[in-house]
């Protein structure tokens, strides 16, 4: 079977610069043949080659890339792209999905896991969220959706910093919302493509770099969505960890956006990795703990109005 096609989701509130970034991606020298799913083609020059028959418009761009606009569900557009490949009409190595400013990334992510053909032939690589440094605080205050877009992210691109100037407090706020996604400053969509591709945000691995903000604003922003980082110094009992996670998911799965952890399990020399998106999660054994490596556990939960003290107390009982 052919290797699954990697897919990247671009999200962010209105005016954050998604189309500018997309134009940069399409014009950059990266050796990829990119297919793009977007709601509007904007000013990108297109020809009149149309493929697909389920209210889906698939258009070949002048630079050889492919654009796809669907009046139906995202799943239909993805299936149309696969059918184009199978017929020999389309050829691409990577997919980029540009969401609208008011799109919730959750259902877009779920589409890649809920349909057998899509989950088999596409590999969701990562969620890239763009944040407008000029207007972000107001948008985050007014719209929970703007916070959710940050919460789902594997990478956060902070745009318009040349206009906004110093953005330390905003970066601090973004890290409180999502402690596991690094923040990169971007001007006019210019960003190293290697930061956007091969993120492996939905592959079970040990990439868990937790942001530790240097300061807290005197007035804490009102974030409905935030990160909770739990550190445990002692190895954990596997069944007890499983029971706690099952209880959390049974009660708060709808509130959880992303979660990930590296666990030290009592009586086992291997690290246990787990990660999830809302109700979907997986876990597996990793490599052995190295000699001299602290056998400590770290867990990160990103969600809506999570009961922080209850979560901390549940895991503190292990200590």
PyMOL commands that set and color helices and strands:
alter all, ss='L'
color gray80, all
select helices_A, chain A and resi 18-27+74-87+105-114+116-121+136-142+144-151+161-164+168-177+193-195+238-252+308-316
alter helices_A, ss='H'
color red, helices_A
select strands_A, chain A and resi 5-12+34-37+46-51+56-61+66-70+94-98+122-132+155-159+182-186+225-232+256-264+270-277+280-288+297-304
alter strands_A, ss='S'
color yellow, strands_A
deselect
rebuild
show_as cartoon
